[in-house]
């Protein structure tokens, strides 16, 4: 089940924990914020771990029904 991944750029401080866990999904852009580069770049468990790694809860995941899955 691929997640729809939303990064709240107003919360993101570019810490990069998400990139460390899922570098094929996230990167830090020129503004120092996390962006999704490939929402299918890792399995769902890894994407969830990346979202959980964000200390600011700047990453929200939605399931295939549009329901919020995390946080």
Backbone torsions as a table, in degrees:
resi	resn	phi	psi	omega
1	UNK	NA	104.7	179.4
2	UNK	-72.5	134.2	177.2
3	UNK	-80.7	150.5	163.2
4	UNK	-90.7	124.8	-172.8
5	UNK	-108.5	127.6	179.1
6	UNK	-124.3	124.0	175.6
7	UNK	-101.3	122.2	176.2
8	UNK	-82.3	100.2	-174.7
9	UNK	-67.5	-19.6	176.8
10	UNK	-74.8	-23.8	176.9
11	UNK	-92.0	-31.9	-174.2
12	UNK	-64.8	133.2	176.3
13	UNK	-116.6	13.2	175.5
14	UNK	69.8	28.2	-179.7
15	UNK	-62.9	-36.4	173.6
16	UNK	89.7	9.3	178.4
17	UNK	-59.8	-37.4	179.4
18	UNK	-64.3	-39.5	178.6
19	UNK	-65.6	-39.0	178.9
20	UNK	-61.6	-36.2	-178.7
21	UNK	-84.5	-40.6	-174.9
22	UNK	-134.7	71.6	-175.6
23	UNK	-66.8	-17.6	177.0
24	UNK	-88.1	-3.3	179.3
25	UNK	-108.5	-42.6	-174.4
26	UNK	-119.0	152.5	167.8
27	UNK	-147.6	162.8	175.4
28	UNK	-93.4	125.5	-176.4
29	UNK	-85.9	-174.6	-176.4
30	UNK	-66.6	-17.2	177.4
31	UNK	-91.8	2.9	179.6
32	UNK	77.8	22.2	-179.4
33	UNK	-117.4	152.6	177.5
34	UNK	-74.2	139.7	174.0
35	UNK	-135.0	152.8	176.3
36	UNK	-86.0	121.6	179.0
37	UNK	-101.8	-23.8	179.1
38	UNK	-158.7	98.7	-176.8
39	UNK	-64.9	-12.9	178.5
40	UNK	-110.6	20.8	-177.0
41	UNK	-79.8	-2.2	178.0
42	UNK	-155.8	165.3	178.2
43	UNK	-74.7	166.4	-175.6
44	UNK	-58.8	-39.0	-179.6
45	UNK	-62.8	-40.5	179.6
46	UNK	-67.9	-40.3	178.7
47	UNK	-64.2	-40.8	176.9
48	UNK	-63.4	-43.0	177.7
49	UNK	-60.8	-39.3	178.5
50	UNK	-64.4	-42.6	178.2
51	UNK	-64.2	-42.4	179.4
52	UNK	-66.6	-26.9	-179.3
53	UNK	-71.7	-20.0	-179.2
54	UNK	-71.5	116.2	-177.8
55	UNK	-71.1	-12.4	-177.4
56	UNK	-104.5	3.0	-176.6
57	UNK	49.8	45.9	-179.8
58	UNK	-85.8	-6.2	-177.8
59	UNK	-111.5	124.0	176.6
60	UNK	-113.1	136.5	178.3
61	UNK	-114.3	138.5	177.7
62	UNK	-121.9	140.7	179.6
63	UNK	-82.0	-176.8	-175.6
64	UNK	-66.5	-15.5	177.4
65	UNK	-94.3	3.2	-179.0
66	UNK	83.0	5.3	179.0
67	UNK	-81.3	140.6	177.9
68	UNK	-67.2	123.4	-179.1
69	UNK	-101.0	-25.6	177.8
70	UNK	-158.1	143.8	-10.2
71	UNK	-76.6	NA	NA
